[in-house]
Amino acid sequence: MTEKNAGKGKFPSESINDTFTEPIQEANKSAVVVGASLSGLMTGIALAQAGFIVTILERAAEKRRSGAGLQIDSGEIDRTKTAKFLRNLASGGMRSVEAWSSIEFRLRTEAKADPRIDLRYETRVQTVNQDSESAWVVTDKGETFRGEILIGADGHRSTVRRYVAPHKPNATFAGYLIWVAILGETDIPEEHRPSLYAQKFTMPDGIGDFLLGSIIAGEDGSYGLGDRRLAWAWYDNTRNDLLRRLGCVEGSVVRHSLNAPDIPEQTLIELAEQASVRWPQPWLAATLHSIQTRNLVGIPIAEYLPDNLVRGRIALVGDAAHVLTPLTAKGFNTSLQDVATLAECVAKGIQGTAAAGALSEYESRRLKNVREIVESGQSFSRSFGR
């Protein structure tokens, strides 16, 4: 077994981003972050800015999924420079629905540029533990990564959550899925493309299902005609038997998404027929193109209402801490507030027993708020996802 300290070989830098005006602290503390999706990358960046040497471990390969569209708030609730910096970095300065892939790319680029952050892909965490002086993980390859604190940002199927909340380790299936896709504006017929001044967000009426559609920037950030993209999310509560038959859902636990190659042909035919009588343009053209090209994924929706966010030196952020229905449009924004609050709490010091105290303060500041947000979406799930 090879043991690796989170801080080995890392040195502080003078500056990472000129727009971040808070003083860069000398790195003299260490942290391990499990998960390198949006929450994990934000956590690593924020902790590095707070003076930590950070190791981020991600089980997937660096080449990531395209994802869906995410709502980025305007930031009125941001109270710290860290929160404002992360929002500006993630959004690229836009205040609207943004592609997951665009947000992830900006955050990953920032993390990889920071010499205080060691970002490792294809590293699967098997076990989590701690003692009075540090917390650590052991990977499936027998490597040990240790830090003074350990943060679980490993999504709704979190391994770290099983340690932090062993009495309640799993998010539960909400009773419906969302078909999602992003396609280029030029993928649909010209007569159906939205005008330059079209609304960027629409919510067509639904009968037992409904569609959310967003006009988002192109991969180059342009909103020019022909450069934009269309992102859509189709809420569907009629495929639960299919999800269970294909192993996407087992009992009350979501195991995996329904990826395009695994969607039965008959399901695609049914979706096309439903779309043809349900959705207005340009969303009809967008959904039909996605269905015909298998450029879509079905995501079974899970929810998690936390009882706690912290255990000793180990804490949870993002979907590892709480899983919200996407209808709240608060998933990314809630995760950002988790990270900013965490960074503020641990920046005050984590020497010795102070680590547990700092994380306890984080929990006291975030738990009630995130529970309220999860509960606000559960009433919808109880009615729609029956």
C-alpha angles and dihedrals in degrees: 000000000000117000119206127190115223091233102047115130097001127130132188119255127215095231140000104178125010091215091064105085100177110108114266108239124220110258109249102137130069135219138175118213119196111208131034102210118111097296094045094048092048090049093051092048094047094047092048089053088050092057103270131135102224136200115195117196122197125181095206128073119264092253100086138195120269094240129190136281119291129200113238113196122222091251102244090143095052108117103171135058088239092059092047092047094049092048093050091046095048096043099042086228094303123124104204144065109324133187115261089226093056092050092046092049093053093047094045092049090052093047094049091050093056111088090205091065122077106195114194125184129194090035112131118198115221105175138016128203145151145195134194093289108034148359126230148177131217118213131215087259092058096253119142121213116191135189140161087252132018124208124199111214095151101125136246092321090053120176091195091055090062087064098040095045108019090163091060109024103152138066110225132231112262094208102256144061135222122223107212136184143158121208138170119266090236090058090079127063114280093239090061099046114114120249122253090258097045118130113270092218133041137170112201115203115264138201105213089331135044143187132233115199130188134184106218137178122278122253088271092053094253124143093191120130109276093016098075129092133223119227120190136180121195115199108213127179096174101079103066093113089052092051091052094045091053094045096247089124125031116187104315096334127096109224103178145333125270102252123205099257090053098051108110115243091235090057090053091050091051092048092051091050092049093047092051092062099031114045133063124221136309088025094054091057091044096051093044092051091049091049094047092049095038088238095147142082132209113226116196105217119235130188132203126189107194126221092189139005101197142051114181109299094354126086139174130227135179120358091349087063101037135357117210130192107258089234089078088063087211104105099102094036093050090050091051091053090049091055096044092049092047092051091049093051098047094042087072090069140288103199112143114325091356089085093068090044092052092050091046088056089051090053093048091052097046111028100076092044096050092045089056091051093049091047091050089064098040094075088061092048093050091056101035100034099050 
